[in-house]
């Protein structure tokens, strides 16, 4: 529940053969069971798994289905064919209410802290939690918002607003500036990388929660166009050109995905296209010199180049490039994403 990555199984780390691994919570003790290759330790009793199976093209879907049919998640007792242990105590979950969460987020935070023990690597949380306790942000305690004076409520609201603004400012500085793209070659999902920098952690969650370690996936985020301006497709059209032989270097695949700059949601568009990626290369048109140009705009660039059109919103854009299993030249900065140019 801290959203850090603590284990990878797959082509990059364990190969493409069959395998079996175990996920255990912070309080589990025991020997690694027979038949298990590796034990991954989660910092909390709740965990979240993302499973990606590469689809090379539409004709490949049956292969993907066969691979997916082989995935299994079993409890340890099921795996060992033993009786199940006593059930864990039932949790009384709070009502999920966005308006309440916006008005009184600390009540939710106090609840969530009960599920996130500050033990092991998470001990770095202890000094921060000690500070929080001074204003009654405490594990499992109700937050006494009704008992605050008007002045205290004003201070609290100002603190929340200031904190949120600091997170947004940190998002703008994620990674190094490479031709207008913010490239975080340190990744987003490794606890050690943050070294107690909680503003950076919050910024990574805001920009792309559940982000991977950089060796698994690299996420260049577009900040500005080649003129240093924030891109807005209500007023401009843009192009992104990869020179010949300079496509994003990835062992698995790469993609360029368009989101609305206001909501960070996908864009409804007439051709139902939300990204352009490497599996689409056979259908994209290259320039005479071998380069590849993507057209980033809200209206079709015309039938001749519509194959290379990435539909955009009528307003600011949030453009994300993804390199899955990036090659070394992407991680060491030898390759840089090309600048996004404003079309004349």
N, C-alpha and C positions, 0 to 999 in steps of 0.2 A: 504493500500500500504506500510505500515511499516512492514508488514508480521507478526504482532503479533496476537495471538489468543485472541478473546474477547468474545467468547461464544461457548458452547457445547450443542447440543441437541442429545439425544440418550440413549442407555441402561444404561450407567454409571450415567448420570445426571438427565434424565427425564423419564427413564423407557422405556418400549417397547410399551406402548399404543400410540394411536393417539395424536397429539399435534399440536399447531400452535404458532409460535413465529414471532417476527418482527425484522427486521434489519434496523437501521436508521443511517444516516450519522451525522457528527458533528454539522451541523447547523439546524437539524430538531428540531422543538418545537411542542409540542402538548401532548394530553392525550393518554394514552394507549388505543387503540381501543377495543371495545367489541369483545370478541372471541379470543383475543390474550393472551397467557399465560405469555410471558415475552418479554421485549424489549431489544435487544442487540444493544449497541452503537459502531459503527465503528469510528475509528479516522480519516478516510478519506471517501470521497464520493464514492470511488471505493473499492469494497470488493471482496473476493474470498472465495468460499465455496467448501470444500472437503466432499464428501458423501461416506461413507464406509458401505457396506451391506455385512455381513458375509455369505460366501458360505461354507457350511460344507463339501460337497463332490459333485461330478458331478451330482448326482441324485437330488441334492437340488436346481438346477438352476431354476426350475419353481417357487419355493417358493420365490427365490430372485427376479425374474421378477415381481411377484405379489406385493411384497413390493415396488419395485422401481416404479411401475405404480402408487402407491399412493403418491409419492413425487410431490409437486407442489410449484412453486415459482410465486407469484403474486405481482404486484405493489399494493400499499396501496389503490389506487383508484379502482382497479379491485376488491380487497378484500371487499371494502365497497360498491361496485356497485355505484360509484360516477364518475362524469366527471374527466378526467385526468387533472392535473395542467399544466401550460405552460411548454413547453419543456425546458430543461436545455440548456444553450448556447453551441453551437457546439465547439468542441475542434480541433485545428489544430495539428494533431499528426506529429512528425518528422518522416522522413524516417528511417526505421530500417535497419541499415547497420553495420554488425559486424566489418568490417575493420575500418569504421569511428568511431565506438564506442571504439575500441581499441586505435585509434590514438587521439581521442578528446572526452573522456568520460564525460568531464565536461559540454559540451553543452547539453548532455542528462540529466545530473544531474540537471542543472539549469531548464530544462523543467519539470522534475519529481517533483522538489520541489514546483512547482505551484500547484500540486495536493495533497501535504502533508502539511497541516497547522500545525504549531508548537503550538497547543492549547491543553488545557486539559492535560492529561498525557504526551502528546508530547512536552510540554513546556521545557522538559529536553534537547530538541534539540537546543534551542535558543543560549546558549553560543558557541556551536560548529559552528552554522551557522554564528555567529558574527565573529568568527575567519576566516571562509571560505571566508566571504565577502571581507577580506583584499586582497585576490588574485582573486577577481572578480567571485567567485563562489557564485552567488546571484540568488534568486528566479526569474525566468522568464527573466533573462538578457542573452544576447549572451555572450559566453565566447571568449575573444579576443585573441585566440591562434595565429592569424596571426600578431598581434602587439607585440608579445614577442620578446625580443632580443635572439640571439643564446644562450647566457649564461642562460637566464631565461628558455628557452626551455630545456636546459640540466638539470637545477635544477628541473624542473617539472617532467621530465622523471625519474630522480633519486628518487624523492619523491614518484612517483607512484610505482616504482620498490621496494623501501624500504617498502612502505605501504603494498604491496601485499605479500612481504616476511614475514612481521610481522603477517599478517592474517594467512598465511600457518603455521607459527610457533605456533600460538594460536590454530589452528585446532589440532595440535599434542598433545596439552595439555587439550583438552576438557574433562571435567569430571575427575574422579579418575581412577587410574590404578588398574584394578582388573584382575589379571592373564593375563596381556597383552591386555586386553580390556579397552577402555576408556568408562567409564559409567558416564553419566551426570544425576544424580538423581534429579537435579534441573530443568531439561527439557530445551527446546529450544525456546518455544513460548510465554513466559510471560515477558512483558516489565519490570515489577518491578524486575525480577530476574537479569537483566543486570545492573541496577543501573548506567546507563550512561557509561558502559564499551563498547565503540563502536568497539574495536578490537574483543571482544568476540561476539558481534552481527554479525560482518562481518564473523567471523569464523563459526558461526552456520549456516549462509546463504550459505557459501561455502561448508560445510560438508553435509548439508541437509536442504535446504530452505523449509519453510512451516512445520517445525517440530512441534510436539505436545507438550503440557504441559506434564510433566513426569507422572502425574496421569492418563493421557489418553494413553500414549505410551512411552516406554523406548527404547532407541536405543544404545545398546553397540556397539562400533566401534572397530574392531580389529586393534591394533597398532603393536604388536609384537607376535612372537611365544613363546613357553615355554623357549627357549634359549635366548630370548631378541633380536632376529633378525627380521627385516621386512620380512614378508612372501613373497616368490617368487616361483610360481609353474612352472617356466621354469626350475628350478634346483631341486626342492624338491617336495615331496608329504607330505600331512599333514592329521592328524585325529583330530576330535573334538568329545570327548566322554562325554556324560551326564551320571553320575552314576545313578543307579537304584533309582527311586523316586526323582531325582534331575533335571527333565526337567524344562525349564524356567517357572516360576510361573505366569500365566496370566489368567485372568477371561475370556477373549475373545479368543485370539489365539497368537501363537508365530511363528516366522519364522527366517531363516538364509538365507540371500540373497547374491549372489556373483556378484561383479562388477569388471570390469577391473581397476587395480590400476592406469593406466595412464589416462583413460578417464572418469572413474566413470560411465560407461555405462554397460549394461548387456552383457553377453558373449554368442555369437553364439556357439552352441554345438550340437553334433549328437543326443542327446535325448531330445532336446528342454526343458531342465530343468534349471531354473534360481534361484530357491530357494528350500529349504526343510522346510516344516512347519507342525504345529500340525495336520491339517486335513489329512496329509499324513501318520500319525503314523500307521494305520492298514496295510499299504503296506511296512513299513520299518522292517528290520530284527534286532531283539535285540540279544545281546550277552547272553551266558548261565547264567551270573550273573544278568541279567535284565537291564544292562546298554545299552545305544544306542550310536553307533559310526557312525559318518558321515565321508566320505572319500572325502577329498578336494584335487583334482589333475586334471591335464589337460587331462589325458587319463583314460579310464575306468579301475576300479580296478578288473574287471573280472565279469562274469555273476553272480557268487554267492553273490557278494556284490554290484552289480550295483544299486540295489534298494536304497542304502544309499549313492550313489555317487552325490556329488555336483560339477558339471563341473567347471573348473577354466581356466583362460587364460594362454597363454604361456609367462608369465612375472609376474610382481607384482600384488597382489590382493588387493581389497578393500572389506572387508567382514563386513556386517552389520547384527546384530541380532535385532529383533524387538519383543517387548512384548506389545501387545495391551491390555489396561486395566490391567496393572501389579498389582499383589498382593502385600501386604504390605512387605513381606519378600524380594521382589525385590527392593522396594523403600528404605527400611531402611538398605540395605546392608547385611541382613542375608543370602540371596542367592547371589552367585557370579557366573558369567559365567565361565565354565572350560577353562583351557589353551588349546591352539591349539598346538598339538605335531607334531614334524617333524617325519615322518615315516622312519624307519631304512631301 
